Amino acid sequence: MPRLLLLPGDGIGPEVTAESRRILDALALPGLEIAEAAFGGASIDAHGVPLTDSVLEEALASDAVLMGAVGGPKWADVAYDRRPEAGLLKLRARMDVYANLRPARCFAALADASSLKRELVEGLDILFVRELVGGVYFGEPRGIETLPDGQRRGFNTQSYTTSEIRRVARVAFELARGRTGKVCSVEKANVMESGVLWREEVQKLRDEAYPDIALSHMYADNCAMQLVKAPLQFDVILTDNLFGDLLSDLAAMSTGSLGMLPSAALGDAGRPGLYEPIHGSAPDIAGQGAANPCASILSLAMALRHSLGAADAADRVERAVEAALDAGARTRDLGGTLGTAAMGDAILALL
C-alpha cells in the first residue's frame, strides 16, 4: 500500500501541513497509509538533532514525504551541523532526490500581484529542474580556516561528475516531452570548469537520446536578466544546485507570490520523493492562522502525481486551488487574507 510521511517542521509548517492533511482525508484514497514525525527545530527540541535516525529510516521506507518548513530564530545559535536546515540537507542527500522540480506558474488571479507587468507574466508556466544533492552545497573540501598571517578564509567546492549531470538532465528532457519540448540549460561555462562540463554533458545526452528536444544554453547571469525581461520565452530550465536555488526564487516572485509555489524532489524510479512548499517557516506569523496553505496543498498534488500513483486526484486538487483563487480574486479576498483554515475550506468545497 502507498505510504506518505508528513514532516510538518517549524513555524507555519504545522499549520499548512494540517490543511494538506484535511485535503487528503477528503480525497479518501484507498489504502493510503499516513504517518507523521518531528523534523527540523521541532526535532531538536524533542531529540537534540534535526533529523533522527528513526525518522530518516521511516522516510526511506515511504513512497513520498511531504514537508512543511524548517528553521527559525529560536535555533540560530545551534551549531551549523545541527541546525534545522542541516537536517533538510541530510534528508535530501540520504534520499538521493537529485532532481528538484520547481514550477513557476502565474495563476490568472495573481497576475496583477506580480512585481512585473501583467503582459510579461500572464500565462507564465516555467518548470525549473534543479540538481539538488551535488554542487557547491555538498562539495568537499569546505570550511573556515585561519591562515598563517592571521586572516580567516572561508571556502566551498563546486564540482559535478558526468553521471550527476546526465541523470538530472534526463529528468528535464523527459518532462519537456510532456510540455513544449524546449529545455534551456543554464550554467557559467565562461568562467567555471564545472559549467563547461555541465554544458558538454547536457548537449551530449540530448544528441544521443533526445533529438526531439529543442535545447539551448544560457549563462546564469543572462538567465536572471531574461527572467525579468521576457520570462514567457522559457518552458523547462535545467540548472545546477546553486544557480537553481537563486533563479527559481527570482522566477517565483514573477508569479505574484513566493508563498504560492510547490516543489518536488525526485530520485530514481521506485525511490521516495520529497515534496515541500518553497516558502520558509515564517516565524513572524506562526500560530496566527494567517499563512496561505496553497503551496503545501499544491506540493501534495505533486506527490499524488509523481509518487503515489494518483494523478486524477492531483488534477482535482490543482483545479480546486485555481478555482478557489479565482473566486478570491472576484471578491478581492486573495489567499492569505482568507486565513489558513478558511482557504483550506474554500479548496475543500471545490474538490
Secondary structure as GFF3:
##gff-version 3
##sequence-region A 1 351
A	DSSP	beta_strand	3	9	.	.	.	ID=ss1
A	DSSP	alpha_helix	13	27	.	.	.	ID=ss2
A	DSSP	beta_strand	33	36	.	.	.	ID=ss3
A	DSSP	alpha_helix	41	47	.	.	.	ID=ss4
A	DSSP	alpha_helix	53	60	.	.	.	ID=ss5
A	DSSP	beta_strand	64	69	.	.	.	ID=ss6
A	DSSP	three_ten_helix	73	75	.	.	.	ID=ss7
A	DSSP	three_ten_helix	80	82	.	.	.	ID=ss8
A	DSSP	alpha_helix	84	95	.	.	.	ID=ss9
A	DSSP	beta_strand	99	105	.	.	.	ID=ss10
A	DSSP	three_ten_helix	108	113	.	.	.	ID=ss11
A	DSSP	alpha_helix	118	121	.	.	.	ID=ss12
A	DSSP	beta_strand	125	131	.	.	.	ID=ss13
A	DSSP	three_ten_helix	135	137	.	.	.	ID=ss14
A	DSSP	beta_strand	143	146	.	.	.	ID=ss15
A	DSSP	beta_strand	152	155	.	.	.	ID=ss16
A	DSSP	alpha_helix	162	177	.	.	.	ID=ss17
A	DSSP	beta_strand	182	187	.	.	.	ID=ss18
A	DSSP	alpha_helix	193	209	.	.	.	ID=ss19
A	DSSP	beta_strand	214	219	.	.	.	ID=ss20
A	DSSP	alpha_helix	220	229	.	.	.	ID=ss21
A	DSSP	three_ten_helix	231	233	.	.	.	ID=ss22
A	DSSP	beta_strand	236	239	.	.	.	ID=ss23
A	DSSP	alpha_helix	241	254	.	.	.	ID=ss24
A	DSSP	three_ten_helix	258	260	.	.	.	ID=ss25
A	DSSP	beta_strand	264	266	.	.	.	ID=ss26
A	DSSP	beta_strand	273	275	.	.	.	ID=ss27
A	DSSP	alpha_helix	294	306	.	.	.	ID=ss28
A	DSSP	alpha_helix	311	330	.	.	.	ID=ss29
A	DSSP	three_ten_helix	335	338	.	.	.	ID=ss30
A	DSSP	alpha_helix	340	350	.	.	.	ID=ss31
###
